[in-house]
Amino acid sequence: MVRPLRLSFENAFYLIKYSMICQTYCLMDNHYHLFIKTTQPNLSQGIHYLNSSYTNWFRNKHQIIGPIFQGRFKSILVDADNYALVLSAYIHLNPLRAGIVRQLEDYPWSSYLDYLNLRKSSISNIDPSFVLNLIDNNTFKSIKKYREYVIKYQDMKDPLRESYHNIAFGSETFIEKIKEKIENLGRRREISSIRTIFKYDVDIIIAKMTQVLNIERRMIFYKKRGNLNRSLAIYLIKRFTPLSLSKIGELFKMDYSAVSQAAKRFEQKSEVNSEIKENIQNVITALKEI
């Protein structure tokens, strides 16, 4: 089994299933979710320690044998400054969505009560202050506003559905920084995880476009206003490869900021132009057949 790609570096924020040092946590019947900040690039070691320690304790307490957790832990790098609030709320809302309780205050196995300052936390390293300070610097006001926020968005959908290939979640600027790190990893050594997540490179996408759309390669790189083939290539390469905006810009001889705008404009056109939408879908279908 290919190991999942994990970017681990100092002062990184993660949303993790099976993890250790937390900003937010919620324990469920068969899993748990943590939102953590790493102080050292030792994510995997910390998770291994936590799982091993808990497994040994659980086995001894209940006199059982065999594994407690199934599979490897999952982690997503998070743009904490912009998305910590929504992710913290989503984690705390787990028992409500599952129908375990009607009010989150009735669920003791999460950090929600710690956020509302309704108890003295039994976990020494739980720190709600980061998330609460994003709302208001006044502690009393931030607690009140946080509770109102959670109640208001109790029907929210999983925000991580919008994550970048289940690797990172955040603003476009944040994602670009992560893509640059992935590029650097790829240059230093071949990583099977990168090949698994990004199955398509520029040459594959261009080849499929020429095949599906019955066009010549030069038509894709022809720099002319209104060249939809060029815009389609930019859109697909941005979406399906780990190339950063600057690298895509070099490929199409344009500024990196124009790459993002071109991809966004093309996506907007596809929403109102059925022919463009069909071309996108046909090329994607061909890519998935690889």
CORGI-V644332 format. One line per field, one symbol per residue. phi: phi as a letter, one per 40 degrees, with the letter a starting at -180 (. if undefined). A space follows every 50 residues. Layout:
# CORGI-V644332
phi=???
This chain:
# CORGI-V644332
phi=.ccccbcbacgcbbbbbgabcbcaaacbcbaabbbbbccbcbdccccccc cccccccccccbfbbgccbbgccbbbcbcccbbccccccccccdccccgc bcbcccbccacdccccfcacccbcbcbccdcccccaccdcccccccdccc ccbcbccdccccccffbabiccccccccccccdcccccacbccccccbcb bdcccccccccccfbcdccccccadgcccccccccccccbbcccdccccc cbfacccccccccccccccccbbccccccdcccccccccc
